[in-house]
Amino acid sequence: MNDTSSLPALPDRLSCNPSSPHHVEAIFEHTIGIRLNGKEHTNVEEYCISEGWVKIPSPKALDRHGRPLLIKLKGAVEVFYK
């Protein structure tokens, strides 16, 4: 098990997109896990613990810039270091 005392605190809201104001580069230097309603998801683009949602990319639909559209799933969100 990793020593989580030396790791940065996980924020309430985090995004993988570097242009987002919720992107924290120091967090992505470590491996994190995200559970939604007890099931671990590996394709989460953004999450918010206090509002209880995660955003995952759509398998086929793209926005006008060619990036996948994000689907919001709601439930109990747990974030942890692996």
Phi and psi in radians as a Rosetta constraint file:
Dihedral C 1 N 2 CA 2 C 2 CIRCULARHARMONIC -1.339 0.35
Dihedral N 2 CA 2 C 2 N 3 CIRCULARHARMONIC 2.641 0.35
Dihedral C 2 N 3 CA 3 C 3 CIRCULARHARMONIC -1.464 0.35
Dihedral N 3 CA 3 C 3 N 4 CIRCULARHARMONIC 1.854 0.35
Dihedral C 3 N 4 CA 4 C 4 CIRCULARHARMONIC -1.472 0.35
Dihedral N 4 CA 4 C 4 N 5 CIRCULARHARMONIC -0.052 0.35
Dihedral C 4 N 5 CA 5 C 5 CIRCULARHARMONIC -1.233 0.35
Dihedral N 5 CA 5 C 5 N 6 CIRCULARHARMONIC -0.502 0.35
Dihedral C 5 N 6 CA 6 C 6 CIRCULARHARMONIC -1.581 0.35
Dihedral N 6 CA 6 C 6 N 7 CIRCULARHARMONIC -0.086 0.35
Dihedral C 6 N 7 CA 7 C 7 CIRCULARHARMONIC -1.517 0.35
Dihedral N 7 CA 7 C 7 N 8 CIRCULARHARMONIC 2.632 0.35
Dihedral C 7 N 8 CA 8 C 8 CIRCULARHARMONIC -1.139 0.35
Dihedral N 8 CA 8 C 8 N 9 CIRCULARHARMONIC 2.617 0.35
Dihedral C 8 N 9 CA 9 C 9 CIRCULARHARMONIC -1.160 0.35
Dihedral N 9 CA 9 C 9 N 10 CIRCULARHARMONIC 2.439 0.35
Dihedral C 9 N 10 CA 10 C 10 CIRCULARHARMONIC -1.333 0.35
Dihedral N 10 CA 10 C 10 N 11 CIRCULARHARMONIC 2.255 0.35
Dihedral C 10 N 11 CA 11 C 11 CIRCULARHARMONIC -1.327 0.35
Dihedral N 11 CA 11 C 11 N 12 CIRCULARHARMONIC 2.892 0.35
Dihedral C 11 N 12 CA 12 C 12 CIRCULARHARMONIC -1.163 0.35
Dihedral N 12 CA 12 C 12 N 13 CIRCULARHARMONIC -0.609 0.35
Dihedral C 12 N 13 CA 13 C 13 CIRCULARHARMONIC -2.331 0.35
Dihedral N 13 CA 13 C 13 N 14 CIRCULARHARMONIC 2.351 0.35
Dihedral C 13 N 14 CA 14 C 14 CIRCULARHARMONIC -2.529 0.35
Dihedral N 14 CA 14 C 14 N 15 CIRCULARHARMONIC 2.466 0.35
Dihedral C 14 N 15 CA 15 C 15 CIRCULARHARMONIC -2.222 0.35
Dihedral N 15 CA 15 C 15 N 16 CIRCULARHARMONIC 2.541 0.35
Dihedral C 15 N 16 CA 16 C 16 CIRCULARHARMONIC -1.413 0.35
Dihedral N 16 CA 16 C 16 N 17 CIRCULARHARMONIC -0.343 0.35
Dihedral C 16 N 17 CA 17 C 17 CIRCULARHARMONIC -1.312 0.35
Dihedral N 17 CA 17 C 17 N 18 CIRCULARHARMONIC 2.068 0.35
Dihedral C 17 N 18 CA 18 C 18 CIRCULARHARMONIC -1.088 0.35
Dihedral N 18 CA 18 C 18 N 19 CIRCULARHARMONIC -0.390 0.35
Dihedral C 18 N 19 CA 19 C 19 CIRCULARHARMONIC -1.479 0.35
Dihedral N 19 CA 19 C 19 N 20 CIRCULARHARMONIC -0.082 0.35
Dihedral C 19 N 20 CA 20 C 20 CIRCULARHARMONIC -1.390 0.35
Dihedral N 20 CA 20 C 20 N 21 CIRCULARHARMONIC 2.517 0.35
Dihedral C 20 N 21 CA 21 C 21 CIRCULARHARMONIC -1.203 0.35
Dihedral N 21 CA 21 C 21 N 22 CIRCULARHARMONIC -0.204 0.35
Dihedral C 21 N 22 CA 22 C 22 CIRCULARHARMONIC -1.725 0.35
Dihedral N 22 CA 22 C 22 N 23 CIRCULARHARMONIC 0.228 0.35
Dihedral C 22 N 23 CA 23 C 23 CIRCULARHARMONIC -1.543 0.35
Dihedral N 23 CA 23 C 23 N 24 CIRCULARHARMONIC 2.206 0.35
Dihedral C 23 N 24 CA 24 C 24 CIRCULARHARMONIC -2.148 0.35
Dihedral N 24 CA 24 C 24 N 25 CIRCULARHARMONIC 1.876 0.35
Dihedral C 24 N 25 CA 25 C 25 CIRCULARHARMONIC -1.071 0.35
Dihedral N 25 CA 25 C 25 N 26 CIRCULARHARMONIC -0.634 0.35
Dihedral C 25 N 26 CA 26 C 26 CIRCULARHARMONIC -1.084 0.35
Dihedral N 26 CA 26 C 26 N 27 CIRCULARHARMONIC -0.532 0.35
Dihedral C 26 N 27 CA 27 C 27 CIRCULARHARMONIC -1.181 0.35
Dihedral N 27 CA 27 C 27 N 28 CIRCULARHARMONIC -0.645 0.35
Dihedral C 27 N 28 CA 28 C 28 CIRCULARHARMONIC -1.374 0.35
Dihedral N 28 CA 28 C 28 N 29 CIRCULARHARMONIC -0.018 0.35
Dihedral C 28 N 29 CA 29 C 29 CIRCULARHARMONIC -1.339 0.35
Dihedral N 29 CA 29 C 29 N 30 CIRCULARHARMONIC -0.193 0.35
Dihedral C 29 N 30 CA 30 C 30 CIRCULARHARMONIC -2.149 0.35
Dihedral N 30 CA 30 C 30 N 31 CIRCULARHARMONIC 2.785 0.35
Dihedral C 30 N 31 CA 31 C 31 CIRCULARHARMONIC -1.522 0.35
Dihedral N 31 CA 31 C 31 N 32 CIRCULARHARMONIC 2.206 0.35
Dihedral C 31 N 32 CA 32 C 32 CIRCULARHARMONIC -2.059 0.35
Dihedral N 32 CA 32 C 32 N 33 CIRCULARHARMONIC 2.724 0.35
Dihedral C 32 N 33 CA 33 C 33 CIRCULARHARMONIC -2.095 0.35
Dihedral N 33 CA 33 C 33 N 34 CIRCULARHARMONIC 2.599 0.35
Dihedral C 33 N 34 CA 34 C 34 CIRCULARHARMONIC -2.302 0.35
Dihedral N 34 CA 34 C 34 N 35 CIRCULARHARMONIC 2.210 0.35
Dihedral C 34 N 35 CA 35 C 35 CIRCULARHARMONIC -1.968 0.35
Dihedral N 35 CA 35 C 35 N 36 CIRCULARHARMONIC 2.387 0.35
Dihedral C 35 N 36 CA 36 C 36 CIRCULARHARMONIC -2.111 0.35
Dihedral N 36 CA 36 C 36 N 37 CIRCULARHARMONIC 2.050 0.35
Dihedral C 36 N 37 CA 37 C 37 CIRCULARHARMONIC 0.947 0.35
Dihedral N 37 CA 37 C 37 N 38 CIRCULARHARMONIC 0.690 0.35
Dihedral C 37 N 38 CA 38 C 38 CIRCULARHARMONIC 1.478 0.35
Dihedral N 38 CA 38 C 38 N 39 CIRCULARHARMONIC -0.114 0.35
Dihedral C 38 N 39 CA 39 C 39 CIRCULARHARMONIC -1.865 0.35
Dihedral N 39 CA 39 C 39 N 40 CIRCULARHARMONIC 2.234 0.35
Dihedral C 39 N 40 CA 40 C 40 CIRCULARHARMONIC -1.348 0.35
Dihedral N 40 CA 40 C 40 N 41 CIRCULARHARMONIC 2.327 0.35
Dihedral C 40 N 41 CA 41 C 41 CIRCULARHARMONIC -1.991 0.35
Dihedral N 41 CA 41 C 41 N 42 CIRCULARHARMONIC 2.413 0.35
Dihedral C 41 N 42 CA 42 C 42 CIRCULARHARMONIC -1.872 0.35
Dihedral N 42 CA 42 C 42 N 43 CIRCULARHARMONIC -0.102 0.35
Dihedral C 42 N 43 CA 43 C 43 CIRCULARHARMONIC -1.992 0.35
Dihedral N 43 CA 43 C 43 N 44 CIRCULARHARMONIC 0.534 0.35
Dihedral C 43 N 44 CA 44 C 44 CIRCULARHARMONIC -1.364 0.35
Dihedral N 44 CA 44 C 44 N 45 CIRCULARHARMONIC 2.255 0.35
Dihedral C 44 N 45 CA 45 C 45 CIRCULARHARMONIC -1.621 0.35
Dihedral N 45 CA 45 C 45 N 46 CIRCULARHARMONIC -0.572 0.35
Dihedral C 45 N 46 CA 46 C 46 CIRCULARHARMONIC -2.706 0.35
Dihedral N 46 CA 46 C 46 N 47 CIRCULARHARMONIC 2.603 0.35
Dihedral C 46 N 47 CA 47 C 47 CIRCULARHARMONIC -2.496 0.35
Dihedral N 47 CA 47 C 47 N 48 CIRCULARHARMONIC 2.794 0.35
Dihedral C 47 N 48 CA 48 C 48 CIRCULARHARMONIC -2.488 0.35
Dihedral N 48 CA 48 C 48 N 49 CIRCULARHARMONIC 2.036 0.35
Dihedral C 48 N 49 CA 49 C 49 CIRCULARHARMONIC -1.260 0.35
Dihedral N 49 CA 49 C 49 N 50 CIRCULARHARMONIC -0.813 0.35
Dihedral C 49 N 50 CA 50 C 50 CIRCULARHARMONIC -1.162 0.35
Dihedral N 50 CA 50 C 50 N 51 CIRCULARHARMONIC -0.594 0.35
Dihedral C 50 N 51 CA 51 C 51 CIRCULARHARMONIC -1.564 0.35
Dihedral N 51 CA 51 C 51 N 52 CIRCULARHARMONIC -0.232 0.35
Dihedral C 51 N 52 CA 52 C 52 CIRCULARHARMONIC 1.276 0.35
Dihedral N 52 CA 52 C 52 N 53 CIRCULARHARMONIC 0.899 0.35
Dihedral C 52 N 53 CA 53 C 53 CIRCULARHARMONIC -2.576 0.35
Dihedral N 53 CA 53 C 53 N 54 CIRCULARHARMONIC 2.757 0.35
Dihedral C 53 N 54 CA 54 C 54 CIRCULARHARMONIC -2.307 0.35
Dihedral N 54 CA 54 C 54 N 55 CIRCULARHARMONIC 2.701 0.35
Dihedral C 54 N 55 CA 55 C 55 CIRCULARHARMONIC -2.055 0.35
Dihedral N 55 CA 55 C 55 N 56 CIRCULARHARMONIC 2.225 0.35
Dihedral C 55 N 56 CA 56 C 56 CIRCULARHARMONIC -2.108 0.35
Dihedral N 56 CA 56 C 56 N 57 CIRCULARHARMONIC 2.667 0.35
Dihedral C 56 N 57 CA 57 C 57 CIRCULARHARMONIC -1.279 0.35
Dihedral N 57 CA 57 C 57 N 58 CIRCULARHARMONIC 2.519 0.35
Dihedral C 57 N 58 CA 58 C 58 CIRCULARHARMONIC -1.228 0.35
Dihedral N 58 CA 58 C 58 N 59 CIRCULARHARMONIC 2.486 0.35
Dihedral C 58 N 59 CA 59 C 59 CIRCULARHARMONIC -1.167 0.35
Dihedral N 59 CA 59 C 59 N 60 CIRCULARHARMONIC -0.508 0.35
Dihedral C 59 N 60 CA 60 C 60 CIRCULARHARMONIC -2.216 0.35
Dihedral N 60 CA 60 C 60 N 61 CIRCULARHARMONIC -0.651 0.35
Dihedral C 60 N 61 CA 61 C 61 CIRCULARHARMONIC -1.270 0.35
Dihedral N 61 CA 61 C 61 N 62 CIRCULARHARMONIC 2.388 0.35
Dihedral C 61 N 62 CA 62 C 62 CIRCULARHARMONIC -2.107 0.35
Dihedral N 62 CA 62 C 62 N 63 CIRCULARHARMONIC 2.639 0.35
Dihedral C 62 N 63 CA 63 C 63 CIRCULARHARMONIC -1.484 0.35
Dihedral N 63 CA 63 C 63 N 64 CIRCULARHARMONIC -3.066 0.35
Dihedral C 63 N 64 CA 64 C 64 CIRCULARHARMONIC -1.227 0.35
Dihedral N 64 CA 64 C 64 N 65 CIRCULARHARMONIC -0.212 0.35
Dihedral C 64 N 65 CA 65 C 65 CIRCULARHARMONIC -1.713 0.35
Dihedral N 65 CA 65 C 65 N 66 CIRCULARHARMONIC 0.029 0.35
Dihedral C 65 N 66 CA 66 C 66 CIRCULARHARMONIC 1.532 0.35
Dihedral N 66 CA 66 C 66 N 67 CIRCULARHARMONIC 0.094 0.35
Dihedral C 66 N 67 CA 67 C 67 CIRCULARHARMONIC -1.598 0.35
Dihedral N 67 CA 67 C 67 N 68 CIRCULARHARMONIC 2.631 0.35
Dihedral C 67 N 68 CA 68 C 68 CIRCULARHARMONIC -1.102 0.35
Dihedral N 68 CA 68 C 68 N 69 CIRCULARHARMONIC 2.465 0.35
Dihedral C 68 N 69 CA 69 C 69 CIRCULARHARMONIC -1.204 0.35
Dihedral N 69 CA 69 C 69 N 70 CIRCULARHARMONIC 2.585 0.35
Dihedral C 69 N 70 CA 70 C 70 CIRCULARHARMONIC -1.750 0.35
Dihedral N 70 CA 70 C 70 N 71 CIRCULARHARMONIC 2.383 0.35
Dihedral C 70 N 71 CA 71 C 71 CIRCULARHARMONIC -1.858 0.35
Dihedral N 71 CA 71 C 71 N 72 CIRCULARHARMONIC 2.282 0.35
Dihedral C 71 N 72 CA 72 C 72 CIRCULARHARMONIC -1.635 0.35
Dihedral N 72 CA 72 C 72 N 73 CIRCULARHARMONIC 2.154 0.35
Dihedral C 72 N 73 CA 73 C 73 CIRCULARHARMONIC -1.931 0.35
Dihedral N 73 CA 73 C 73 N 74 CIRCULARHARMONIC 2.349 0.35
Dihedral C 73 N 74 CA 74 C 74 CIRCULARHARMONIC -1.893 0.35
Dihedral N 74 CA 74 C 74 N 75 CIRCULARHARMONIC 2.596 0.35
Dihedral C 74 N 75 CA 75 C 75 CIRCULARHARMONIC 2.772 0.35
Dihedral N 75 CA 75 C 75 N 76 CIRCULARHARMONIC -2.890 0.35
Dihedral C 75 N 76 CA 76 C 76 CIRCULARHARMONIC -1.421 0.35
Dihedral N 76 CA 76 C 76 N 77 CIRCULARHARMONIC 2.087 0.35
Dihedral C 76 N 77 CA 77 C 77 CIRCULARHARMONIC -1.820 0.35
Dihedral N 77 CA 77 C 77 N 78 CIRCULARHARMONIC 2.271 0.35
Dihedral C 77 N 78 CA 78 C 78 CIRCULARHARMONIC -2.161 0.35
Dihedral N 78 CA 78 C 78 N 79 CIRCULARHARMONIC 2.317 0.35
Dihedral C 78 N 79 CA 79 C 79 CIRCULARHARMONIC -2.149 0.35
Dihedral N 79 CA 79 C 79 N 80 CIRCULARHARMONIC 2.408 0.35
Dihedral C 79 N 80 CA 80 C 80 CIRCULARHARMONIC -2.666 0.35
Dihedral N 80 CA 80 C 80 N 81 CIRCULARHARMONIC 2.778 0.35
Dihedral C 80 N 81 CA 81 C 81 CIRCULARHARMONIC -1.479 0.35
Dihedral N 81 CA 81 C 81 N 82 CIRCULARHARMONIC 2.440 0.35
